């Protein structure tokens, strides 16, 4: 469980920095969205395969699942 949350925290921190940079550098937007999609999908896969179910992990996984269509829409519009 701790490994999954650490992975998510590190990925989120990296993603925030990249997202802020992409606000000012248009060519970075699509790669950042692809990175975001990979990050959320990877977390959900790791969560699912680990079999560990705690309220904290479940909340993060469900939030990530909800983000997938938003990120895909962003990719479609970019």
Rosetta constraint file for C-alpha pairs under 8 A:
AtomPair CA 1 CA 5 HARMONIC 6.43 0.50
AtomPair CA 1 CA 52 HARMONIC 6.66 0.50
AtomPair CA 1 CA 57 HARMONIC 7.36 0.50
AtomPair CA 2 CA 6 HARMONIC 6.08 0.50
AtomPair CA 3 CA 7 HARMONIC 6.05 0.50
AtomPair CA 4 CA 8 HARMONIC 6.20 0.50
AtomPair CA 4 CA 43 HARMONIC 7.17 0.50
AtomPair CA 4 CA 46 HARMONIC 7.20 0.50
AtomPair CA 4 CA 47 HARMONIC 7.07 0.50
AtomPair CA 4 CA 57 HARMONIC 7.89 0.50
AtomPair CA 5 CA 9 HARMONIC 6.09 0.50
AtomPair CA 5 CA 57 HARMONIC 7.24 0.50
AtomPair CA 6 CA 10 HARMONIC 6.11 0.50
AtomPair CA 7 CA 11 HARMONIC 6.04 0.50
AtomPair CA 7 CA 43 HARMONIC 7.78 0.50
AtomPair CA 8 CA 12 HARMONIC 5.90 0.50
AtomPair CA 8 CA 39 HARMONIC 7.90 0.50
AtomPair CA 8 CA 43 HARMONIC 6.78 0.50
AtomPair CA 9 CA 13 HARMONIC 6.13 0.50
AtomPair CA 10 CA 14 HARMONIC 6.26 0.50
AtomPair CA 11 CA 15 HARMONIC 6.00 0.50
AtomPair CA 11 CA 39 HARMONIC 6.58 0.50
AtomPair CA 12 CA 16 HARMONIC 6.08 0.50
AtomPair CA 13 CA 17 HARMONIC 6.50 0.50
AtomPair CA 14 CA 18 HARMONIC 6.26 0.50
AtomPair CA 15 CA 19 HARMONIC 5.90 0.50
AtomPair CA 15 CA 32 HARMONIC 7.39 0.50
AtomPair CA 15 CA 35 HARMONIC 7.59 0.50
AtomPair CA 15 CA 36 HARMONIC 6.63 0.50
AtomPair CA 16 CA 20 HARMONIC 6.20 0.50
AtomPair CA 17 CA 21 HARMONIC 6.35 0.50
AtomPair CA 18 CA 22 HARMONIC 6.09 0.50
AtomPair CA 18 CA 32 HARMONIC 6.44 0.50
AtomPair CA 19 CA 23 HARMONIC 6.43 0.50
AtomPair CA 19 CA 29 HARMONIC 7.55 0.50
AtomPair CA 19 CA 32 HARMONIC 6.44 0.50
AtomPair CA 20 CA 24 HARMONIC 7.35 0.50
AtomPair CA 21 CA 25 HARMONIC 6.27 0.50
AtomPair CA 21 CA 28 HARMONIC 7.81 0.50
AtomPair CA 22 CA 26 HARMONIC 5.93 0.50
AtomPair CA 22 CA 27 HARMONIC 7.54 0.50
AtomPair CA 22 CA 28 HARMONIC 5.11 0.50
AtomPair CA 22 CA 29 HARMONIC 5.13 0.50
AtomPair CA 22 CA 32 HARMONIC 7.17 0.50
AtomPair CA 23 CA 29 HARMONIC 7.44 0.50
AtomPair CA 25 CA 29 HARMONIC 7.32 0.50
AtomPair CA 27 CA 31 HARMONIC 7.96 0.50
AtomPair CA 28 CA 32 HARMONIC 6.07 0.50
AtomPair CA 29 CA 33 HARMONIC 6.18 0.50
AtomPair CA 29 CA 78 HARMONIC 7.56 0.50
AtomPair CA 30 CA 34 HARMONIC 6.20 0.50
AtomPair CA 30 CA 75 HARMONIC 6.41 0.50
AtomPair CA 30 CA 78 HARMONIC 6.56 0.50
AtomPair CA 31 CA 35 HARMONIC 6.13 0.50
AtomPair CA 32 CA 36 HARMONIC 6.10 0.50
AtomPair CA 33 CA 37 HARMONIC 6.13 0.50
AtomPair CA 33 CA 71 HARMONIC 6.39 0.50
AtomPair CA 33 CA 74 HARMONIC 7.28 0.50
AtomPair CA 33 CA 75 HARMONIC 6.47 0.50
AtomPair CA 34 CA 38 HARMONIC 6.15 0.50
AtomPair CA 34 CA 75 HARMONIC 7.66 0.50
AtomPair CA 35 CA 39 HARMONIC 6.05 0.50
AtomPair CA 36 CA 40 HARMONIC 6.28 0.50
AtomPair CA 36 CA 71 HARMONIC 7.36 0.50
AtomPair CA 37 CA 41 HARMONIC 6.06 0.50
AtomPair CA 37 CA 68 HARMONIC 6.47 0.50
AtomPair CA 37 CA 71 HARMONIC 6.30 0.50
AtomPair CA 37 CA 72 HARMONIC 7.59 0.50
AtomPair CA 38 CA 42 HARMONIC 5.84 0.50
AtomPair CA 39 CA 43 HARMONIC 6.22 0.50
AtomPair CA 40 CA 44 HARMONIC 6.28 0.50
AtomPair CA 40 CA 64 HARMONIC 5.25 0.50
AtomPair CA 40 CA 65 HARMONIC 7.29 0.50
AtomPair CA 40 CA 67 HARMONIC 7.60 0.50
AtomPair CA 40 CA 68 HARMONIC 7.19 0.50
AtomPair CA 41 CA 45 HARMONIC 6.16 0.50
AtomPair CA 41 CA 64 HARMONIC 7.41 0.50
AtomPair CA 41 CA 65 HARMONIC 7.64 0.50
AtomPair CA 41 CA 68 HARMONIC 7.57 0.50
AtomPair CA 42 CA 46 HARMONIC 6.10 0.50
AtomPair CA 43 CA 47 HARMONIC 5.99 0.50
AtomPair CA 43 CA 61 HARMONIC 7.01 0.50
AtomPair CA 43 CA 64 HARMONIC 7.80 0.50
AtomPair CA 44 CA 48 HARMONIC 5.98 0.50
AtomPair CA 44 CA 61 HARMONIC 5.46 0.50
AtomPair CA 44 CA 64 HARMONIC 7.01 0.50
AtomPair CA 44 CA 65 HARMONIC 7.19 0.50
AtomPair CA 45 CA 49 HARMONIC 6.03 0.50
AtomPair CA 46 CA 50 HARMONIC 5.90 0.50
AtomPair CA 47 CA 51 HARMONIC 6.71 0.50
AtomPair CA 47 CA 52 HARMONIC 6.89 0.50
AtomPair CA 47 CA 53 HARMONIC 7.99 0.50
AtomPair CA 47 CA 57 HARMONIC 7.39 0.50
AtomPair CA 47 CA 61 HARMONIC 6.98 0.50
AtomPair CA 48 CA 52 HARMONIC 7.78 0.50
AtomPair CA 53 CA 57 HARMONIC 6.51 0.50
AtomPair CA 53 CA 58 HARMONIC 6.32 0.50
AtomPair CA 54 CA 58 HARMONIC 5.92 0.50
AtomPair CA 55 CA 59 HARMONIC 6.10 0.50
AtomPair CA 56 CA 60 HARMONIC 6.54 0.50
AtomPair CA 57 CA 61 HARMONIC 6.11 0.50
AtomPair CA 58 CA 62 HARMONIC 6.00 0.50
AtomPair CA 59 CA 63 HARMONIC 6.08 0.50
AtomPair CA 60 CA 64 HARMONIC 6.10 0.50
AtomPair CA 61 CA 65 HARMONIC 6.16 0.50
AtomPair CA 62 CA 66 HARMONIC 6.26 0.50
AtomPair CA 63 CA 67 HARMONIC 6.31 0.50
AtomPair CA 64 CA 68 HARMONIC 6.55 0.50
AtomPair CA 66 CA 70 HARMONIC 7.42 0.50
AtomPair CA 67 CA 71 HARMONIC 6.10 0.50
AtomPair CA 68 CA 72 HARMONIC 6.14 0.50
AtomPair CA 69 CA 73 HARMONIC 6.02 0.50
AtomPair CA 70 CA 74 HARMONIC 6.25 0.50
AtomPair CA 71 CA 75 HARMONIC 6.22 0.50
AtomPair CA 72 CA 76 HARMONIC 6.19 0.50
AtomPair CA 73 CA 77 HARMONIC 6.22 0.50
AtomPair CA 74 CA 78 HARMONIC 6.10 0.50
